[in-house]
């Protein structure tokens, strides 16, 4: 075991975890410093190093995840960026595709493109779908355009030419010319950022990368330099959206891969725990200060996707956001965190989020200047959080400020007292999260029956029991260090990279040499990224996206090891047919099958966790302290036991109503809940009688 640090920058808190040589953890939460996020990280690292009596020079790895790239895209505060594209394709990122997230809305408002039309430029060049030159690249025109870019004061340039995923020569030549005149300007090529067909998604992805590249590069360099100034000379790694580690240099070049950085750590944390507990169907539930993230874990592996959307303008509706075509751990993320702001709409309904009080000014109960009621304020009003047991350092909760904010934001509009309004806020946010879980499961063709829930994040264990009831699940696990779960997940992530490229061929005339060449090049690309961080043993996974001729979407098909031969067409067709039947119940006969995009993922081997046998019964632990909390089962407030998690030994059981408190989070048990401490420090929560009727 070595000394390692995981640091997760969220919208409200920055979580820092030190993994000690003994295998234990020391952790802390500090308020995120939005103007300079590295300050919060440095503060947290110094705190835990001092607490654990550790010299930063002895730390061997620092692993970081951040929402900085995501926030920059959502808040539109990236670099001044230009898009250079093929003549005739200037408006692709604005006209989008024919898909509409509201099919029958005549007044539909589509998301605004990341780069406005005035900052989009065209050049004469053209390739066909095979990468062959139809119109040669005009260098004279390119040099004239570059002078325009120089006069425009741009900080970054995104280059996306049509069909460049098959032939990147024109994009690379434009970059060479650009650097001759503007050597310091950032430049992103679509053939490197996302070499895939479908120009809307590819152009949008390269625009996003260029938009955040100067911001992220500057931030990462500052963080690395300031860590070194404080004595931390170890490598700094970033966790990317696909759930693997990458170097600072790679992250600075492809910052769009960091868009789901922090949440990916949480999914890895949940997958590791699922393997430890032998649960092959798990709902991962991560609720922090700003958002709640829900992911499905099957066979101890998070589900993944090749594209996802940022900044949806319509909740739960695909197509209403900014598409990013990179490998990502698939999850649904909604504005339902502890800091999410409660309000009343014109119909007299309580609304939660998506806006958050964040860390500046924070929930009203923090006493830092916030005046809007938040989910945290509701939990304070209902007794679930209390000044005596709230673990965040330097924050003294104020129940009076929480009550005043709830009355002002909700109670006065609906004629409710603070307690009733707080119940309304809590129930609405819980139903929002339960609905998100249902939608995510349905979209993935899953039935949540038989799933276990793993809950973590600073606010996750507070609300997890209620979600357990609303979703009809039977088992909830609250792991050790749940309050900083994503940061712990960083320490369990492999060095991994997935390389993707579009290459079209079909079973009617399968290009054996072309497919073998693409897979070999993708493996070399992915391996080069992984070898920047480790020389450990690796596993290689290969996949191809396939479809029937005439279809506009594909399904993934896992490939075996080895190279293709003359039997490849028949073998791939058989594998696709089997996968198609698993997805849709039946295959289609006598149609040509097409292979569209290929991917290779290389990941370092991570040791499997020690298995734990869960105990469902234990010796009752009698609380010696009580306080009044709201119980959703009875619909009333009453006395509940207050138990410090550190006081529980394996095999001891806490009966609800109760709160189990610890430094970074609180687990809330309703009157029908039971919690049993496990040998590894996790809490197993279940209903005392599965048949007991629950209000939902």
Buried (B, 14 or more C-beta within 10 A) or exposed (E): EEBBBBBBBBBBBBBBBBBBEEEEBBBBBBBBBBEEBBBBBBBBBBBBBEEEEBEBEBBEBBBBBBBBBBBBBBEEEBBEBBBBBBBEBBEBBBEBEEEBBBEEEEEEEBBEBBBEEEBBBBBBBBBEEEBEEEEEBBBEBBEEBBEEBEEEEBBBBBBBBBBBBBBBBBBBBBBEBBEEEBEEBBBBBBBBBBBBBBBBBBBBBBBBBBBBBBBBBEBBEBBBEBBEEEBBEBBBBBBBBBBBBBBBEBBBBBBBBBBBBBBBBBBBBBBBBBBBBEBBBBBBBBBBBBBBBBBBBBEBBBBBBBBBBBBBBBBBBEBBBBBBBBBBBBBBBBBBBBBBBBBBEEEEEBBBBBBBBBBBBBBBBBBBEBEBBBBBBBBBBBBBBBEEBBBBEEBEBBBEBBBBBBBBBBBEBEEBEBBBBBBBBBBBBBBBBBBBBBBBBEEEEBEBEEBBBBBBBBBBBBBBBBBBBBBEBEBBBBBBBBBBBBBBBBBBBBBBBBBBBBBBBBBEEBBBEEBBEBBEBBBEBBBEBBBBBBEEEBEBBBBBBBBBEEBEEBBBBEBEEEEBEEEBBEBBBEBBBEBBEEEEEEBEEEEEBBBBBBBBBBBBEBEEBEEBEBBEEBEEBEBEEBBEBBBBBEEEBEEBBBBEBEEBEEBBBBBBBBBBBBBBBBBBBBBBBBBBBBEBBBBBBBBEEEEEEBEE
